Amino acid sequence: MKIRNKILIYFSTTVIALTAVSFTIIYFLFSDYREEEFLQQQNERIITTLQLLTELKQDDEDIQETMDILTIYDFYDEKLLIFNEQKESLYISKEDIPNPDIESVLSNLSPQNEWFKTKEGKYDIIGTHTIKKGKSYYAISKAYDDFGFTKMFFLRNALAAIFLFIVFTVIFVSQVLSRKISKPITTLTEKLNNYDLGVESNELIIETSSFEIKQLTERFNELLKKTNEAFAFQKHTIHHISHQLRTPISVLVSELERVSALSAAKEIKPEIEKQAIKAKSLGSIINALLQISKIESGQQIKVQPLRIDEMFFDVIEEFNSIFPDFHFEVNYTPDEVFENRLLINVNQVLIRQVVQNLLENCVSYSNNSKASIIFDCSDRSTLKIQIYNAGNPISAEEESLLFNHFFRGKNSKRKIGFGLGLVLAKKILELNSATIAYDNPSGNVNLFEICFPLS
């Protein structure tokens, strides 16, 4: 069932049921009040009649006529009967209605039990025992409460009319409220039904003042963003492995076959070194891809404290053995550095891949066989690592594409590479809560700046 219909049904039935119960209670309370009030009036009528009866000093025939004249304007449809102490009849009013069950009423009256009430159809009957001027009297009043029942009839009709009005009003208001309350959820559902995972789409925007719906939309947009990133990375990774890596591997195999055909040792050694570099680079990239894929699939990234400059020195040492003519210069700012500002919590395997990719770029794109690395520890909350090298910079148009999959700038012609190193570096740094940016501060100077937050 739709949430709108649930709101409509639950709200309407609750309000209507409460109204019906309330009106029913009002009606029955008024009915009891009418009855009690009318019985009290009957009792007062009996007392008044007995007062008149005891004060009259005429014979019996005159008493009957006089009493009828005095009570002509009393209750509509009333039969009043008065009896002496021996329960003998003293007075019976002349109204043309059947007598009550006199014996039954009188049998329930005595000096000890002075009050009795019952009903006969639409008539209210009371019996009383009263002492006047030292004498006992029994009285029975049978009457129809015409005025009270008229008020009851009016009240019943008024409550019924009000109830019907409330029912229609509640249903109408429920429809309006349910539509208004469920509109954000309905809109969100429709947008979700039309949302295509894996296709780049704008985030969901729901106009609502409901905190819960806003929070749900925000959380869902975060989930969509992460899901789309995972889809995009998966798509690029599969595309790279199935298409892009196939060609380099084929070339690598072809080159190795060519090298195997060489006979001179002096010719074989440099060729094997070149192919080893290519194979190692390719293997590192594939390993990084697998690591990131595990993280993207939901596995928690394992982090531990790392002295980042020591990681750079380890990688530099490896590069010095492969590229002995290339020089890496490492500096710190300020001169007095607190060691704790070089200590970061990261995944060491992935960060090592970043360092290797960036330093390999320095080797590949530098035109003077030099690179400068600066550890900027001047900020207590952020560690900045700046990597400089002199070489052909990329154009302003290419800067926006630098961290895209498989992008290679004009300065990368005839350079070894697959166009994935910087993409992986950026992705790995994001997974470790860090950032990377490129700049061309002057002339032929290339700058990559990494920022790590310090705990």
C-alpha positions as CSV (number, residue, x, y, z in Angstrom):
1,M,0.0,0.0,0.0
2,K,1.3,3.5,-0.9
3,I,2.3,5.6,2.1
4,R,-0.1,8.3,1.0
5,N,-3.0,5.9,1.3
6,K,-1.8,4.7,4.7
7,I,-1.6,8.2,6.0
8,L,-5.1,8.9,4.6
9,I,-6.6,5.7,6.1
10,Y,-4.8,5.8,9.5
11,F,-5.5,9.6,10.1
12,S,-9.1,9.5,8.8
13,T,-10.2,6.3,10.7
14,T,-8.5,7.5,13.9
15,V,-10.2,11.0,13.9
16,I,-13.6,9.6,12.7
17,A,-13.5,6.8,15.3
18,L,-12.6,9.2,18.2
19,T,-15.3,11.6,17.0
20,A,-17.9,8.8,16.9
21,V,-17.0,7.6,20.3
22,S,-17.0,11.1,21.7
23,F,-20.5,11.9,20.2
24,T,-21.9,8.6,21.4
25,I,-20.7,9.3,25.0
26,I,-22.2,12.8,24.8
27,Y,-25.5,11.4,23.6
28,F,-25.7,8.8,26.3
29,L,-24.6,11.2,29.1
30,F,-27.3,13.6,28.0
31,S,-29.8,10.7,28.0
32,D,-28.9,9.8,31.5
33,Y,-29.1,13.5,32.5
34,R,-32.5,13.9,30.9
35,E,-33.8,10.8,32.8
36,E,-32.4,11.9,36.1
37,E,-33.7,15.5,35.6
38,F,-37.2,14.2,34.6
39,L,-37.4,11.8,37.6
40,Q,-36.5,14.7,39.9
41,Q,-39.3,16.8,38.3
42,Q,-41.7,13.9,38.8
43,N,-40.7,13.7,42.4
44,E,-41.2,17.4,42.9
45,R,-44.6,17.1,41.2
46,I,-45.6,14.4,43.7
47,I,-44.4,16.5,46.7
48,T,-46.4,19.5,45.4
49,T,-49.5,17.4,44.9
50,L,-49.3,15.8,48.4
51,Q,-48.8,19.3,49.8
52,L,-52.0,20.4,48.2
53,L,-53.8,17.3,49.1
54,T,-53.0,17.5,52.8
55,E,-54.0,21.2,53.0
56,L,-57.4,20.9,51.4
57,K,-60.3,20.6,53.9
58,Q,-63.1,19.5,51.5
59,D,-64.8,16.3,51.0
60,D,-63.6,13.6,48.6
61,E,-65.6,14.6,45.6
62,D,-64.5,18.2,45.7
63,I,-60.8,17.1,46.3
64,Q,-60.7,15.2,43.0
65,E,-62.1,18.2,41.0
66,T,-59.9,20.7,42.7
67,M,-56.8,18.7,42.2
68,D,-57.5,18.2,38.5
69,I,-58.0,22.0,38.1
70,L,-54.7,22.7,39.9
71,T,-52.7,20.1,37.9
72,I,-54.1,20.9,34.5
73,Y,-50.8,22.5,33.3
74,D,-48.4,19.9,34.6
75,F,-46.6,17.2,32.5
76,Y,-47.9,16.1,29.2
77,D,-49.2,12.5,29.4
78,E,-48.9,12.0,33.1
79,K,-50.7,9.7,35.4
80,L,-50.4,10.5,39.1
81,L,-51.7,8.2,41.8
82,I,-51.7,8.8,45.5
83,F,-52.3,6.2,48.3
84,N,-52.7,6.4,52.0
85,E,-50.7,4.5,54.6
86,Q,-52.7,1.3,54.0
87,K,-52.0,1.7,50.2
88,E,-55.6,2.6,49.5
89,S,-56.2,5.0,46.7
90,L,-56.7,8.7,47.6
91,Y,-56.3,10.4,44.3
92,I,-55.9,9.3,40.6
93,S,-55.4,12.0,37.9
94,K,-57.7,11.9,34.9
95,E,-55.1,11.7,32.0
96,D,-56.2,9.2,29.4
97,I,-53.1,6.9,29.6
98,P,-53.0,3.4,31.0
99,N,-52.3,3.0,34.7
100,P,-48.9,1.7,35.6
101,D,-48.5,-1.7,37.3
102,I,-49.6,-0.4,40.6
103,E,-49.2,-3.6,42.6
104,S,-45.6,-4.1,41.4
105,V,-44.6,-0.5,42.3
106,L,-46.3,-0.5,45.6
107,S,-44.8,-3.8,46.5
108,N,-41.4,-2.2,46.2
109,L,-42.2,0.7,48.4
110,S,-42.1,0.8,52.2
111,P,-41.1,3.2,55.0
112,Q,-37.6,1.7,54.7
113,N,-37.5,1.8,50.8
114,E,-38.8,5.3,50.0
115,W,-37.8,5.4,46.3
116,F,-38.4,3.1,43.3
117,K,-38.1,3.8,39.6
118,T,-38.8,1.8,36.4
119,K,-39.9,2.2,32.8
120,E,-42.8,1.2,30.7
121,G,-42.1,1.7,27.0
122,K,-41.6,5.5,26.5
123,Y,-42.9,6.3,30.0
124,D,-40.8,7.0,33.1
125,I,-42.3,5.6,36.4
126,I,-41.3,6.5,39.9
127,G,-42.8,5.5,43.2
128,T,-42.2,7.3,46.5
129,H,-43.1,7.0,50.2
130,T,-43.5,10.4,51.9
131,I,-44.6,11.5,55.4
132,K,-46.8,14.6,55.6
133,K,-48.1,16.0,58.9
134,G,-47.4,12.7,60.6
135,K,-49.2,10.6,58.0
136,S,-47.6,8.2,55.4
137,Y,-48.4,8.5,51.8
138,Y,-47.5,6.5,48.7
139,A,-47.4,8.1,45.3
140,I,-46.8,6.8,41.8
141,S,-46.0,9.0,38.8
142,K,-46.1,7.7,35.2
143,A,-45.2,10.4,32.6
144,Y,-43.8,11.0,29.2
145,D,-41.0,13.5,29.0
146,D,-42.0,15.2,25.8
147,F,-39.7,18.2,26.2
148,G,-36.7,16.0,27.2
149,F,-37.2,13.6,24.3
150,T,-37.6,16.6,21.9
151,K,-34.2,17.9,23.1
152,M,-32.8,14.4,22.7
153,F,-34.1,14.2,19.2
154,F,-32.6,17.5,18.3
155,L,-29.3,16.6,19.9
156,R,-29.2,13.3,18.0
157,N,-29.8,15.0,14.7
158,A,-27.3,17.8,15.5
159,L,-24.6,15.3,16.5
160,A,-25.3,13.2,13.3
161,A,-25.0,16.3,11.1
162,I,-21.9,17.4,12.8
163,F,-20.4,13.9,12.6
164,L,-21.1,13.7,8.8
165,F,-19.6,17.2,8.4
166,I,-16.5,16.1,10.3
167,V,-16.2,12.9,8.3
168,F,-16.2,14.7,5.0
169,T,-13.9,17.4,6.4
170,V,-11.4,14.9,7.8
171,I,-11.3,12.9,4.6
172,F,-10.7,16.0,2.6
173,V,-8.0,17.3,5.0
174,S,-6.5,13.8,5.1
175,Q,-6.2,13.8,1.3
176,V,-4.5,17.2,1.3
177,L,-2.2,16.3,4.2
178,S,-1.3,12.9,2.8
179,R,-0.5,14.4,-0.6
180,K,1.6,17.1,1.0
181,I,3.4,14.8,3.4
182,S,4.0,12.0,0.9
183,K,5.0,14.3,-2.0
184,P,8.7,14.3,-1.2
185,I,8.8,10.6,-0.7
186,T,6.8,10.1,-4.0
187,T,9.1,12.4,-5.8
188,L,12.2,10.6,-4.4
189,T,10.7,7.2,-5.4
190,E,10.0,8.4,-9.0
191,K,13.5,9.8,-9.4
192,L,15.0,6.6,-8.0
193,N,12.9,4.5,-10.5
194,N,14.2,6.7,-13.3
195,Y,17.8,6.7,-12.0
196,D,20.3,4.7,-14.1
197,L,23.2,3.4,-12.0
198,G,26.5,3.5,-13.9
199,V,25.4,6.4,-16.0
200,E,26.7,9.9,-15.0
201,S,23.7,11.8,-13.6
202,N,23.1,14.8,-11.5
203,E,22.4,14.3,-7.8
204,L,18.9,14.0,-6.6
205,I,17.3,17.3,-5.5
206,I,14.1,17.1,-3.4
207,E,12.4,20.3,-2.3
208,T,11.1,19.6,1.2
209,S,11.2,21.1,4.7
210,S,11.3,17.6,6.3
211,F,14.5,17.0,8.1
212,E,14.3,13.2,7.7
213,I,13.7,13.5,3.9
214,K,16.6,16.0,3.5
215,Q,18.9,13.7,5.5
216,L,17.7,10.7,3.5
217,T,18.3,12.5,0.2
218,E,21.8,13.7,1.3
219,R,22.8,10.2,2.4
220,F,21.4,8.7,-0.8
221,N,23.3,11.3,-2.9
222,E,26.5,10.3,-1.1
223,L,25.7,6.6,-1.8
224,L,25.0,7.4,-5.5
225,K,28.3,9.3,-5.7
226,K,30.3,6.4,-4.3
227,T,28.4,3.9,-6.4
228,N,29.0,5.9,-9.6
229,E,32.6,6.3,-8.7
230,A,32.9,2.5,-8.2
231,F,31.1,1.9,-11.5
232,A,33.3,4.3,-13.3
233,F,36.5,2.9,-11.8
234,Q,35.3,-0.7,-12.5
235,K,34.5,0.3,-16.1
236,H,37.8,2.0,-16.7
237,T,39.7,-0.8,-15.0
238,I,38.1,-3.5,-17.1
239,H,38.6,-1.4,-20.2
240,H,42.2,-0.9,-19.3
241,I,42.9,-4.5,-18.6
242,S,41.0,-5.9,-21.6
243,H,42.2,-3.3,-24.1
244,Q,44.9,-1.0,-22.9
245,L,47.1,-3.5,-21.1
246,R,46.8,-6.1,-23.9
247,T,48.7,-3.9,-26.3
248,P,51.6,-3.1,-24.0
249,I,51.9,-6.7,-23.0
250,S,51.9,-7.8,-26.6
251,V,54.6,-5.2,-27.4
252,L,56.6,-6.4,-24.3
253,V,56.4,-10.0,-25.5
254,S,57.4,-8.9,-29.0
255,E,60.3,-6.9,-27.7
256,L,61.5,-9.8,-25.6
257,E,61.3,-12.1,-28.6
258,R,63.4,-9.6,-30.5
259,V,65.9,-9.4,-27.7
260,S,66.2,-13.2,-27.5
261,A,67.3,-13.2,-31.2
262,L,70.2,-10.9,-30.4
263,S,73.6,-12.6,-30.0
264,A,75.9,-9.9,-28.7
265,A,75.8,-9.6,-24.9
266,K,76.4,-5.9,-25.1
267,E,73.3,-5.4,-27.1
268,I,71.1,-7.7,-25.0
269,K,71.8,-6.2,-21.6
270,P,70.5,-2.6,-22.2
271,E,67.5,-4.0,-24.0
272,I,66.6,-6.4,-21.2
273,E,66.9,-3.5,-18.7
274,K,64.5,-1.4,-20.7
275,Q,62.0,-4.3,-20.9
276,A,62.4,-5.0,-17.2
277,I,61.5,-1.4,-16.4
278,K,58.4,-1.7,-18.6
279,A,57.4,-5.0,-17.0
280,K,58.0,-3.7,-13.5
281,S,55.9,-0.6,-14.2
282,L,53.1,-2.6,-15.7
283,G,53.2,-5.0,-12.7
284,S,53.1,-2.2,-10.2
285,I,50.1,-0.7,-11.9
286,I,48.2,-4.0,-12.0
287,N,49.0,-4.5,-8.3
288,A,47.7,-1.1,-7.5
289,L,44.5,-1.7,-9.5
290,L,43.9,-4.9,-7.6
291,Q,44.4,-3.2,-4.2
292,I,42.0,-0.4,-5.1
293,S,39.5,-2.8,-6.5
294,K,39.5,-4.6,-3.1
295,I,38.9,-1.3,-1.3
296,E,36.1,-0.3,-3.8
297,S,34.4,-3.6,-3.2
298,G,33.9,-2.7,0.5
299,Q,37.1,-4.0,2.2
300,Q,38.4,-1.6,4.8
301,I,41.6,0.1,4.0
302,K,44.4,-0.8,6.4
303,V,46.4,2.2,7.7
304,Q,49.3,2.5,10.0
305,P,51.8,5.2,11.0
306,L,54.4,6.0,8.3
307,R,57.4,8.3,8.3
308,I,56.7,9.6,4.8
309,D,60.2,11.0,4.1
310,E,61.7,7.6,4.8
311,M,59.3,6.1,2.2
312,F,60.7,8.6,-0.3
313,F,64.3,7.8,0.5
314,D,63.6,4.1,0.0
315,V,62.1,4.7,-3.4
316,I,64.9,7.1,-4.3
317,E,67.4,4.5,-3.4
318,E,65.7,2.0,-5.8
319,F,65.6,4.5,-8.6
320,N,69.3,5.4,-8.1
321,S,70.2,1.8,-8.8
322,I,68.2,1.8,-12.0
323,F,68.9,5.5,-13.1
324,P,72.3,6.2,-11.6
325,D,72.7,9.5,-13.5
326,F,69.5,11.0,-12.1
327,H,69.7,13.1,-9.0
328,F,67.0,13.7,-6.4
329,E,67.4,16.6,-4.0
330,V,65.4,16.5,-0.7
331,N,64.8,19.6,1.5
332,Y,62.8,20.5,4.5
333,T,61.0,23.7,5.5
334,P,61.3,25.1,8.1
335,D,64.9,24.2,8.9
336,E,63.9,22.8,12.4
337,V,61.3,20.1,11.7
338,F,59.2,18.3,14.3
339,E,59.3,14.6,13.4
340,N,55.7,14.1,14.3
341,R,54.7,16.4,11.4
342,L,56.2,13.8,9.0
343,L,54.3,10.9,10.6
344,I,51.0,10.1,8.8
345,N,48.5,7.3,9.0
346,V,48.2,5.7,5.5
347,N,48.2,2.4,3.6
348,Q,51.9,1.9,3.0
349,V,51.5,-0.4,0.0
350,L,49.3,2.1,-1.9
351,I,51.3,5.2,-0.9
352,R,54.5,3.5,-2.1
353,Q,52.8,3.2,-5.5
354,V,52.1,6.9,-5.5
355,V,55.7,7.8,-4.7
356,Q,57.0,5.5,-7.4
357,N,54.6,6.9,-10.0
358,L,55.5,10.5,-9.2
359,L,59.3,9.9,-9.1
360,E,59.1,7.9,-12.3
361,N,57.4,10.9,-13.9
362,C,60.3,13.0,-12.8
363,V,62.8,10.6,-14.4
364,S,60.7,10.3,-17.6
365,Y,59.9,14.0,-18.2
366,S,62.9,15.9,-16.7
367,N,65.3,17.5,-19.2
368,N,68.2,17.9,-16.8
369,S,68.2,14.6,-14.9
370,K,67.3,16.4,-11.6
371,A,64.3,16.6,-9.4
372,S,63.6,18.5,-6.1
373,I,61.5,17.2,-3.3
374,I,60.4,19.6,-0.5
375,F,58.7,18.6,2.7
376,D,56.8,21.6,4.0
377,C,56.0,21.1,7.7
378,S,55.2,24.7,8.5
379,D,51.5,24.0,9.0
380,R,50.5,22.1,12.1
381,S,47.4,20.6,10.5
382,T,48.7,19.7,7.0
383,L,51.9,18.2,5.6
384,K,52.7,19.4,2.1
385,I,55.1,17.6,-0.2
386,Q,56.2,19.4,-3.3
387,I,57.9,17.6,-6.2
388,Y,59.7,19.8,-8.8
389,N,61.3,18.9,-12.1
390,A,62.5,20.8,-15.1
391,G,60.8,19.7,-18.4
392,N,58.2,20.5,-20.9
393,P,55.0,21.5,-19.1
394,I,51.6,20.5,-20.2
395,S,49.3,23.2,-21.7
396,A,46.6,25.0,-19.8
397,E,44.0,23.0,-21.8
398,E,45.5,19.7,-20.8
399,E,45.6,20.5,-17.1
400,S,41.9,19.7,-16.7
401,L,42.5,16.3,-18.2
402,L,45.7,15.4,-16.4
403,F,44.1,13.1,-13.9
404,N,41.7,11.4,-16.4
405,H,42.0,7.8,-17.4
406,F,44.5,7.1,-20.2
407,F,45.3,10.8,-20.8
408,R,48.7,11.5,-22.1
409,G,49.8,15.1,-22.9
410,K,51.8,16.3,-25.9
411,N,55.0,16.2,-23.8
412,S,54.6,12.4,-23.4
413,K,55.4,11.4,-27.0
414,R,58.0,8.7,-27.2
415,K,57.8,8.3,-23.4
416,I,57.2,4.9,-21.7
417,G,53.9,4.9,-19.9
418,F,50.2,3.8,-20.1
419,G,48.4,7.0,-19.1
420,L,47.2,5.6,-15.8
421,G,49.9,6.5,-13.2
422,L,48.5,9.9,-12.2
423,V,44.9,8.5,-12.1
424,L,45.9,5.8,-9.7
425,A,48.0,8.3,-7.6
426,K,45.0,10.6,-7.2
427,K,42.6,7.8,-6.4
428,I,45.0,6.3,-3.8
429,L,45.6,9.7,-2.2
430,E,41.8,10.3,-1.9
431,L,41.4,6.9,-0.2
432,N,44.0,8.1,2.3
433,S,42.3,11.4,2.8
434,A,45.0,13.3,0.9
435,T,45.0,15.5,-2.3
436,I,47.2,16.1,-5.2
437,A,47.5,19.1,-7.6
438,Y,49.6,20.1,-10.6
439,D,51.0,23.5,-11.3
440,N,53.4,25.2,-13.7
441,P,54.9,28.0,-11.5
442,S,57.3,29.3,-14.2
443,G,58.8,28.4,-17.5
444,N,59.7,24.7,-17.9
445,V,59.0,23.9,-14.2
446,N,56.5,21.2,-13.3
447,L,55.2,21.0,-9.8
448,F,53.1,18.2,-8.1
449,E,51.9,19.1,-4.6
450,I,50.6,16.4,-2.2
451,C,48.7,17.5,1.0
452,F,48.3,15.0,3.9
453,P,46.1,16.0,6.9
454,L,47.8,15.6,10.2
455,S,45.9,14.0,13.1
